[in-house]
Amino acid sequence: MKDIKGIIVTENASLKNLNTYKLESKAKYFIQVETLDGLINVLKYLKENKIKCFILGAGSNIIIDEYFDGAVIKLYGLKNIKVDQEQITCEAGVMMGALACTSVEHNLTGLEWAINIPGTVGGSIVGNAGAYNKDIFDSLVSIKVLDESLNVKELKKEEIKHTYRHTELKEKPWIVLEATFKLEKGNKEESLKLIEDRKIRRRATQPLDMPSAGSVFRNPENDHAGRLIEAAGLKGKKIGGAMVSLKHANFIVNTGTATSNDIKNLIKLVHTQVKEKFNVDLVLEQEIIDWK
Ligand SMILES: Cc1cc2nc3c(=O)[nH]c(=O)nc-3n(C[C@H](O)[C@H](O)[C@H](O)COP(=O)(O)OP(=O)(O)OC[C@H]3O[C@@H](n4cnc5c(N)ncnc54)[C@H](O)[C@@H]3O)c2cc1C
């Protein structure tokens, strides 16, 4: 695998700094992709050698186990952004914050909400990330994916089934390579003001000083998961090193020694108690990655 051009391979690599829960985890192979050809060639190699693979974005929406006997692939090099009037095309490895900053720099409005999402464009499309009643599909025009036969195909937004914090891409073996967005002409000063206000609000309401993966559960219709969890008396509830945040009840934080089992068990406990007390079936927003 080391002879394949356009990738960097590390064996027995730590993933601790590649997931925002900071869970101790290792992968047999960690592959940093620098070019599309590199990605295609390494996927061929992995298939031929029956090595499982997992596409990692910024690891900000996942709960990972201690060891993956396969290859974790990160699209490090796919970071181009191109602005053409009100249209922005960017590669999947671009961080949402960088995309939002680029749009504002070009006096475009519509993606300000994305500034504080610590994820990549690829991961955010797959999970339909959003905030403040907006989501990434609002301004999306189309995406390019690498399909299971390693062909690049373009999909218009209308061809992708998506709902609140979910898309059918979660169930497909495709890799998002690129996305095109259509924005509106805006005012840079107004956008920067909006961004600053929201930053202040987030710092005041979210435990940004502790490792987490954002909201644990999706908000049920006309309610907030955080409100229900807090009303169930679960703020500060701990299992091992995982704790329901004291600042925002829909966040679980790693107090330093959390394992993926601590987090999964705490999620189960919260789910059961909210169901018992309020008869609400909370749906998980974070993704438990099954590496078995
Ligand atoms: C402090 C904090 C605040 C947050 N606030 C928000 C918020 O306001 N709104 C919100 O929606 N989310 C929020 N999140 C959650 C998270 O940042 C988003 O869900 C983000 O979109 C995940 O992107 P990622 O690149 O980290 O994906 P990852 O967590 O790395 O991956 C998620 C899934 O996408 C898949 N994937 C990743 N890249 C690709 C690709 N190129 N092609 C195919 N599959 C891919 C992975 O295999 C995995 O299944 C927050 C998280 C944190 C830690």
The ligand as an SDF file (V2000), in Angstrom:
LIG
                    3D

 53 58  0  0  0  0  0  0  0  0999 V2000
  -19.0320   21.3180   19.9960 C   0  0  0  0  0  0  0  0  0  0  0  0
  -19.8350   20.7320   18.8640 C   0  0  0  0  0  0  0  0  0  0  0  0
  -20.9090   21.4300   18.3440 C   0  0  0  0  0  0  0  0  0  0  0  0
  -21.6740   20.8980   17.3000 C   0  0  0  0  0  0  0  0  0  0  0  0
  -22.7220   21.6170   16.8100 N   0  0  0  0  0  0  0  0  0  0  0  0
  -23.4620   21.1120   15.8030 C   0  0  0  0  0  0  0  0  0  0  0  0
  -24.5730   21.8510   15.2710 C   0  0  0  0  0  0  0  0  0  0  0  0
  -24.8710   22.9640   15.6640 O   0  0  0  0  0  0  0  0  0  0  0  0
  -25.2850   21.2820   14.2580 N   0  0  0  0  0  0  0  0  0  0  0  0
  -24.9780   20.0470   13.7540 C   0  0  0  0  0  0  0  0  0  0  0  0
  -25.6500   19.5970   12.8240 O   0  0  0  0  0  0  0  0  0  0  0  0
  -23.9430   19.3360   14.2450 N   0  0  0  0  0  0  0  0  0  0  0  0
  -23.1800   19.8270   15.2450 C   0  0  0  0  0  0  0  0  0  0  0  0
  -22.1370   19.0950   15.7460 N   0  0  0  0  0  0  0  0  0  0  0  0
  -21.8960   17.7260   15.2560 C   0  0  0  0  0  0  0  0  0  0  0  0
  -20.9150   17.6170   14.0740 C   0  0  0  0  0  0  0  0  0  0  0  0
  -19.9640   18.6740   14.0630 O   0  0  0  0  0  0  0  0  0  0  0  0
  -21.6540   17.5750   12.7350 C   0  0  0  0  0  0  0  0  0  0  0  0
  -22.5570   16.5060   12.7100 O   0  0  0  0  0  0  0  0  0  0  0  0
  -20.6940   17.4700   11.5430 C   0  0  0  0  0  0  0  0  0  0  0  0
  -21.4340   17.6920   10.3720 O   0  0  0  0  0  0  0  0  0  0  0  0
  -19.9980   16.1050   11.4480 C   0  0  0  0  0  0  0  0  0  0  0  0
  -19.0030   16.1920   10.4270 O   0  0  0  0  0  0  0  0  0  0  0  0
  -17.6460   15.3730   10.5320 P   0  0  0  0  0  0  0  0  0  0  0  0
  -16.8050   15.7400    9.3750 O   0  0  0  0  0  0  0  0  0  0  0  0
  -17.0380   15.5440   11.8630 O   0  0  0  0  0  0  0  0  0  0  0  0
  -18.1660   13.8920   10.3630 O   0  0  0  0  0  0  0  0  0  0  0  0
  -17.6500   12.5910   11.1370 P   0  0  0  0  0  0  0  0  0  0  0  0
  -18.1140   12.6450   12.5480 O   0  0  0  0  0  0  0  0  0  0  0  0
  -16.2110   12.3780   10.9100 O   0  0  0  0  0  0  0  0  0  0  0  0
  -18.4650   11.4610   10.3590 O   0  0  0  0  0  0  0  0  0  0  0  0
  -19.8690   11.3650   10.4490 C   0  0  0  0  0  0  0  0  0  0  0  0
  -20.3450   10.3280    9.4140 C   0  0  0  0  0  0  0  0  0  0  0  0
  -20.1220   10.8430    8.1050 O   0  0  0  0  0  0  0  0  0  0  0  0
  -19.3260    9.9120    7.3440 C   0  0  0  0  0  0  0  0  0  0  0  0
  -18.4820   10.7150    6.4540 N   0  0  0  0  0  0  0  0  0  0  0  0
  -17.6030   11.6960    6.7850 C   0  0  0  0  0  0  0  0  0  0  0  0
  -17.0680   12.2370    5.6720 N   0  0  0  0  0  0  0  0  0  0  0  0
  -17.6050   11.5760    4.6210 C   0  0  0  0  0  0  0  0  0  0  0  0
  -17.4600   11.6620    3.2120 C   0  0  0  0  0  0  0  0  0  0  0  0
  -16.6460   12.5430    2.6240 N   0  0  0  0  0  0  0  0  0  0  0  0
  -18.1710   10.8100    2.4370 N   0  0  0  0  0  0  0  0  0  0  0  0
  -19.0040    9.9050    2.9830 C   0  0  0  0  0  0  0  0  0  0  0  0
  -19.1820    9.7550    4.3080 N   0  0  0  0  0  0  0  0  0  0  0  0
  -18.5010   10.5950    5.1140 C   0  0  0  0  0  0  0  0  0  0  0  0
  -18.5390    9.1180    8.3840 C   0  0  0  0  0  0  0  0  0  0  0  0
  -18.1430    7.8650    7.8640 O   0  0  0  0  0  0  0  0  0  0  0  0
  -19.5840    8.9910    9.4860 C   0  0  0  0  0  0  0  0  0  0  0  0
  -20.4820    7.9620    9.1510 O   0  0  0  0  0  0  0  0  0  0  0  0
  -21.3570   19.6200   16.7750 C   0  0  0  0  0  0  0  0  0  0  0  0
  -20.2540   18.9210   17.2920 C   0  0  0  0  0  0  0  0  0  0  0  0
  -19.4920   19.4600   18.3200 C   0  0  0  0  0  0  0  0  0  0  0  0
  -18.3140   18.6950   18.8530 C   0  0  0  0  0  0  0  0  0  0  0  0
  1  2  1  0
  2  3  1  0
  2 52  2  0
  3  4  2  0
  4  5  1  0
  4 50  1  0
  5  6  2  0
  6  7  1  0
  6 13  1  0
  7  8  2  0
  7  9  1  0
  9 10  1  0
 10 11  2  0
 10 12  1  0
 12 13  2  0
 13 14  1  0
 14 15  1  0
 14 50  1  0
 15 16  1  0
 16 17  1  0
 16 18  1  0
 18 19  1  0
 18 20  1  0
 20 21  1  0
 20 22  1  0
 22 23  1  0
 23 24  1  0
 24 25  2  0
 24 26  1  0
 24 27  1  0
 27 28  1  0
 28 29  2  0
 28 30  1  0
 28 31  1  0
 31 32  1  0
 32 33  1  0
 33 34  1  0
 33 48  1  0
 34 35  1  0
 35 36  1  0
 35 46  1  0
 36 37  1  0
 36 45  1  0
 37 38  2  0
 38 39  1  0
 39 40  1  0
 39 45  2  0
 40 41  1  0
 40 42  2  0
 42 43  1  0
 43 44  2  0
 44 45  1  0
 46 47  1  0
 46 48  1  0
 48 49  1  0
 50 51  2  0
 51 52  1  0
 52 53  1  0
M  END
$$$$
